[in-house]
Amino acid sequence: MRINNFIKNSILLLIIIGISVFFYRNQEYINILRSVDPLGLMILLITLTIFFYIAGLTFSLLLRPLKVTLTFSELMGLSFMGNIANYIAPFSPGFLAKGIFLKIDKGLNLTNYSSAVASNAFLLLSVTSFSGVAITLLNPQIQEFWYLVLASSFIFLLSTVLFFKGSLLLIILPTSFIRDVVTQVSSGLILISKDKKILLKVILTLFLQIIFSSLLMFQLFEIIGQPIGFNAAFLIAIFTILSNFFSITPGNIGIQEIVMAFLSTIYGSDFGHGLLVGSILRAAHIFITFTLGSLFLFFTLRGANLKLKRLFE
């Protein structure tokens, strides 16, 4: 675990140094920031906040079949909690932090919590990769990037099968302990997948996440004076979301920015503008996470603390 964390942090450091050197040698991209419209930045922050709400709503819906209901404050607090923990602590403990809160405040056991997290991951992968296949096939401009279709199709099929038939993992898992855990998590997946009404609402919120991610990309390129079409923004958003599932640095810092930079070149922008857009998005994400996110987290944890105190009175 320590070696893995050391490798991740080393990669992160090298990427940060590389990005810093790039902008130092290409000052024209930094100069663009001087002409950024403050109103545009404010709208960007509002859009990002709405995205956090939708992501929290998705997870809240997945908890309902497990007999857990979240208030608005808890929904927002949990949406920010994982990001805060992953930014400030080693080993990316966001998953564990949310699980501990739900155990203490809602009595949700770790197995059912894992089922909700797995459902969220499989469904987001499925919906996003399906959208990736669709946008690639419908755009002649990017059909030469056949590997995007191939990768998206594979991810779509795999994530969809695992959501509805998570027990298939038992075939390849090596130890009985892990098999037992997966069996229990699969039971939760089955419970969630059987609630078709909730499942439909979850899928709709996942599409909303993609739409608002696309809107963020559209706004970012507008802010720096390099407007792109919504199709391009949609493509960049989709594959940026997918890249976050293969994180090799804490919070996927640096990797997401490079992916956005590469994808922006497909639609005629250059690597530097894409990297600048990715860096602005990262700065906005950190700002919202540690300002508004900290506020919601305070109220969420205060409520949980009061409940915990009552248990010992």
C-alpha positions as CSV (number, residue, x, y, z in Angstrom):
1,M,0.0,0.0,0.0
2,R,2.8,2.4,0.9
3,I,4.7,1.6,-2.3
4,N,1.6,2.1,-4.3
5,N,0.9,5.5,-2.6
6,F,4.6,6.5,-3.2
7,I,4.3,5.7,-6.9
8,K,1.1,7.6,-7.3
9,N,2.5,10.7,-5.5
10,S,5.7,10.5,-7.6
11,I,3.7,10.4,-10.8
12,L,1.6,13.3,-9.5
13,L,4.8,15.3,-8.7
14,L,6.3,14.7,-12.2
15,I,3.0,15.7,-13.9
16,I,2.7,18.9,-11.9
17,I,6.3,19.8,-12.7
18,G,5.7,19.0,-16.4
19,I,2.6,21.1,-16.6
20,S,4.3,24.0,-14.7
21,V,7.3,23.9,-17.1
22,F,4.9,23.8,-20.1
23,F,3.1,27.0,-19.0
24,Y,6.4,28.7,-18.0
25,R,7.7,28.1,-21.5
26,N,4.4,29.1,-23.1
27,Q,3.5,32.3,-21.3
28,E,0.8,33.2,-23.9
29,Y,-1.5,30.7,-22.3
30,I,-1.1,32.2,-18.8
31,N,-1.7,35.7,-20.3
32,I,-5.2,34.5,-21.4
33,L,-6.2,34.4,-17.7
34,R,-5.9,38.2,-17.5
35,S,-8.8,38.6,-19.9
36,V,-11.1,36.1,-18.3
37,D,-14.5,37.5,-17.6
38,P,-15.3,37.3,-13.8
39,L,-19.0,36.8,-14.7
40,G,-18.1,33.8,-16.8
41,L,-16.2,32.3,-13.9
42,M,-19.1,32.9,-11.6
43,I,-21.5,31.1,-14.0
44,L,-18.9,28.3,-14.2
45,L,-18.9,27.9,-10.4
46,I,-22.7,27.8,-10.3
47,T,-22.7,25.1,-13.0
48,L,-20.1,23.1,-11.0
49,T,-22.2,23.4,-7.9
50,I,-25.3,22.1,-9.7
51,F,-23.2,19.2,-11.0
52,F,-22.2,18.3,-7.4
53,Y,-25.9,18.4,-6.4
54,I,-26.9,16.0,-9.3
55,A,-24.0,13.6,-8.4
56,G,-25.2,13.6,-4.8
57,L,-28.8,13.1,-5.9
58,T,-27.7,10.0,-8.0
59,F,-26.1,8.4,-4.9
60,S,-29.1,9.4,-2.7
61,L,-31.4,7.6,-5.1
62,L,-29.3,4.5,-5.0
63,L,-29.5,4.4,-1.2
64,R,-33.3,4.4,-1.2
65,P,-33.8,0.7,-2.0
66,L,-31.4,0.1,1.0
67,K,-33.8,2.0,3.2
68,V,-31.6,5.1,3.6
69,T,-32.9,8.6,3.0
70,L,-30.7,11.7,2.9
71,T,-31.7,15.3,3.6
72,F,-30.5,18.0,1.2
73,S,-27.7,19.0,3.5
74,E,-26.5,15.3,3.8
75,L,-26.8,14.8,0.1
76,M,-24.6,17.8,-0.6
77,G,-22.2,17.0,2.3
78,L,-21.6,13.4,1.1
79,S,-21.1,14.7,-2.5
80,F,-18.3,16.8,-1.3
81,M,-17.0,14.5,1.5
82,G,-15.2,12.0,-0.8
83,N,-13.5,14.8,-2.7
84,I,-12.3,16.6,0.4
85,A,-10.9,13.4,1.9
86,N,-9.2,12.4,-1.4
87,Y,-7.5,15.8,-1.7
88,I,-6.1,16.1,1.8
89,A,-5.4,12.5,2.9
90,P,-3.2,9.7,1.4
91,F,-4.6,6.4,0.1
92,S,-7.7,8.2,-1.4
93,P,-9.9,7.5,1.7
94,G,-13.1,9.2,0.3
95,F,-14.9,5.9,-0.1
96,L,-14.1,5.0,3.5
97,A,-15.1,8.4,4.9
98,K,-18.5,8.3,3.4
99,G,-19.0,4.7,4.5
100,I,-18.2,5.5,8.1
101,F,-20.6,8.5,8.1
102,L,-23.5,6.4,6.7
103,K,-22.7,3.6,9.2
104,I,-22.8,6.0,12.2
105,D,-25.6,8.3,11.1
106,K,-27.8,5.9,9.1
107,G,-26.9,2.5,10.3
108,L,-26.0,1.3,6.8
109,N,-23.6,-1.6,6.9
110,L,-20.4,-1.5,4.8
111,T,-21.7,-4.3,2.4
112,N,-24.8,-2.4,1.4
113,Y,-22.9,0.8,1.2
114,S,-20.4,-1.0,-1.2
115,S,-23.4,-2.1,-3.2
116,A,-24.6,1.4,-3.7
117,V,-21.0,2.6,-4.6
118,A,-20.6,-0.3,-7.1
119,S,-24.1,0.4,-8.6
120,N,-23.1,4.1,-9.0
121,A,-19.8,3.1,-10.7
122,F,-21.2,0.5,-13.0
123,L,-24.2,2.6,-14.1
124,L,-22.1,5.7,-14.6
125,L,-19.6,3.7,-16.7
126,S,-22.5,2.2,-18.7
127,V,-24.3,5.4,-19.4
128,T,-21.2,7.4,-20.1
129,S,-19.6,4.7,-22.4
130,F,-22.9,4.3,-24.3
131,S,-22.9,8.1,-24.8
132,G,-19.3,7.9,-26.0
133,V,-20.2,5.3,-28.6
134,A,-23.2,7.3,-29.8
135,I,-21.3,10.7,-30.1
136,T,-18.4,9.0,-31.9
137,L,-20.5,7.2,-34.4
138,L,-22.7,10.3,-35.1
139,N,-19.7,12.6,-35.7
140,P,-17.8,11.9,-39.0
141,Q,-15.1,14.3,-37.8
142,I,-14.0,11.9,-35.1
143,Q,-14.8,8.5,-36.6
144,E,-11.1,8.0,-37.5
145,F,-10.6,7.6,-33.8
146,W,-12.0,4.1,-34.0
147,Y,-10.3,3.1,-30.7
148,L,-12.6,5.5,-28.8
149,V,-15.6,3.5,-30.1
150,L,-13.9,0.2,-29.3
151,A,-13.0,1.2,-25.8
152,S,-16.4,2.7,-25.1
153,S,-18.2,-0.3,-26.4
154,F,-16.1,-2.7,-24.2
155,I,-16.7,-0.5,-21.1
156,F,-20.4,-0.3,-21.8
157,L,-20.9,-4.0,-22.2
158,L,-18.7,-4.9,-19.2
159,S,-20.2,-2.3,-16.8
160,T,-23.8,-3.2,-17.8
161,V,-23.2,-6.9,-17.3
162,L,-21.5,-6.4,-13.9
163,F,-24.4,-4.2,-12.7
164,F,-27.0,-6.8,-13.5
165,K,-24.8,-9.9,-12.9
166,G,-22.2,-8.8,-10.4
167,S,-22.0,-12.5,-9.3
168,L,-20.0,-13.2,-12.5
169,L,-17.0,-11.8,-10.7
170,L,-16.9,-14.9,-8.6
171,I,-15.6,-16.9,-11.5
172,I,-12.3,-15.0,-11.6
173,L,-11.8,-14.1,-7.9
174,P,-9.0,-16.0,-6.3
175,T,-9.9,-16.3,-2.6
176,S,-13.0,-17.4,-0.7
177,F,-13.0,-14.3,1.5
178,I,-13.2,-12.0,-1.5
179,R,-15.8,-14.2,-3.1
180,D,-17.9,-14.0,0.1
181,V,-17.6,-10.2,0.1
182,V,-18.6,-10.0,-3.6
183,T,-21.5,-12.3,-3.0
184,Q,-22.9,-10.0,-0.3
185,V,-22.3,-6.9,-2.5
186,S,-24.0,-8.6,-5.4
187,S,-27.1,-9.2,-3.2
188,G,-27.3,-5.4,-2.8
189,L,-26.8,-4.8,-6.5
190,I,-29.8,-7.2,-7.2
191,L,-31.9,-5.3,-4.6
192,I,-31.1,-2.0,-6.3
193,S,-31.6,-3.3,-9.9
194,K,-35.0,-4.7,-9.0
195,D,-36.4,-1.2,-8.2
196,K,-37.1,-0.1,-11.8
197,K,-38.6,3.2,-10.8
198,I,-35.5,4.2,-8.9
199,L,-33.2,2.7,-11.6
200,L,-34.9,4.9,-14.2
201,K,-34.4,8.0,-12.1
202,V,-30.8,7.2,-11.5
203,I,-30.1,6.8,-15.2
204,L,-31.8,10.1,-15.9
205,T,-29.6,11.8,-13.3
206,L,-26.5,10.2,-14.8
207,F,-27.4,11.7,-18.2
208,L,-27.9,15.0,-16.4
209,Q,-24.4,14.6,-15.0
210,I,-23.0,14.2,-18.5
211,I,-25.0,17.2,-19.8
212,F,-23.8,19.4,-17.1
213,S,-20.2,18.2,-17.5
214,S,-20.6,19.1,-21.2
215,L,-21.9,22.5,-20.3
216,L,-18.8,23.0,-18.1
217,M,-16.5,22.2,-21.0
218,F,-18.5,24.5,-23.3
219,Q,-18.3,27.3,-20.7
220,L,-14.5,26.8,-20.1
221,F,-13.6,27.2,-23.7
222,E,-15.8,30.2,-24.0
223,I,-14.1,31.8,-21.0
224,I,-10.6,31.5,-22.6
225,G,-11.9,32.8,-25.9
226,Q,-11.6,29.5,-27.8
227,P,-15.3,28.6,-28.3
228,I,-16.1,25.0,-29.3
229,G,-19.4,23.4,-30.4
230,F,-21.6,21.5,-27.9
231,N,-20.8,18.2,-29.7
232,A,-17.1,18.8,-29.0
233,A,-17.8,19.7,-25.4
234,F,-19.9,16.6,-25.0
235,L,-17.1,14.3,-26.3
236,I,-14.5,15.9,-24.1
237,A,-16.8,15.6,-21.1
238,I,-17.6,11.9,-21.7
239,F,-14.0,10.7,-22.0
240,T,-12.9,12.9,-19.2
241,I,-15.5,11.2,-17.0
242,L,-14.3,7.8,-18.2
243,S,-10.6,8.7,-17.4
244,N,-11.6,9.4,-13.8
245,F,-12.3,5.6,-13.4
246,F,-8.7,4.8,-14.1
247,S,-7.1,7.2,-11.7
248,I,-3.3,6.8,-11.1
249,T,-2.8,10.0,-9.1
250,P,-4.6,11.3,-6.0
251,G,-7.9,12.9,-7.1
252,N,-6.8,12.1,-10.7
253,I,-4.9,15.4,-10.6
254,G,-2.9,16.0,-13.8
255,I,-4.3,12.9,-15.6
256,Q,-7.7,14.6,-16.1
257,E,-6.0,17.8,-17.4
258,I,-3.9,15.9,-19.9
259,V,-6.8,13.9,-21.2
260,M,-8.8,17.1,-21.7
261,A,-5.8,18.6,-23.5
262,F,-5.5,15.6,-25.9
263,L,-9.3,15.5,-26.6
264,S,-9.4,19.2,-27.3
265,T,-7.0,18.7,-30.3
266,I,-9.6,16.4,-32.0
267,Y,-11.8,19.4,-32.6
268,G,-9.2,21.8,-33.8
269,S,-8.1,23.4,-30.5
270,D,-4.5,23.0,-29.5
271,F,-3.0,21.1,-26.6
272,G,-2.1,24.2,-24.6
273,H,-5.6,25.6,-24.6
274,G,-7.0,22.2,-23.5
275,L,-4.4,22.0,-20.7
276,L,-5.4,25.5,-19.6
277,V,-9.1,24.6,-19.6
278,G,-8.3,21.5,-17.5
279,S,-6.3,23.6,-15.1
280,I,-9.1,26.1,-14.6
281,L,-11.6,23.4,-14.0
282,R,-9.3,21.8,-11.4
283,A,-8.9,25.2,-9.7
284,A,-12.7,25.7,-9.7
285,H,-13.3,22.2,-8.4
286,I,-10.8,22.6,-5.5
287,F,-12.3,26.1,-4.7
288,I,-15.9,24.8,-4.5
289,T,-14.9,21.7,-2.7
290,F,-13.1,23.5,0.1
291,T,-15.5,26.5,0.4
292,L,-19.1,25.4,-0.2
293,G,-18.2,21.8,0.4
294,S,-16.7,22.5,3.8
295,L,-19.8,24.4,4.8
296,F,-22.2,21.5,3.9
297,L,-19.8,19.0,5.4
298,F,-19.8,20.9,8.7
299,F,-23.6,20.8,9.0
300,T,-23.7,17.1,7.9
301,L,-21.1,16.0,10.4
302,R,-22.6,18.1,13.2
303,G,-25.9,16.3,12.8
304,A,-24.1,12.9,12.9
305,N,-22.1,14.0,16.0
306,L,-25.3,15.0,17.8
307,K,-26.8,11.5,17.1
308,L,-23.6,9.9,18.2
309,K,-23.7,11.8,21.5
310,R,-27.3,10.7,22.2
311,L,-26.2,7.1,21.9
312,F,-23.8,7.5,24.9
313,E,-26.2,9.6,27.0
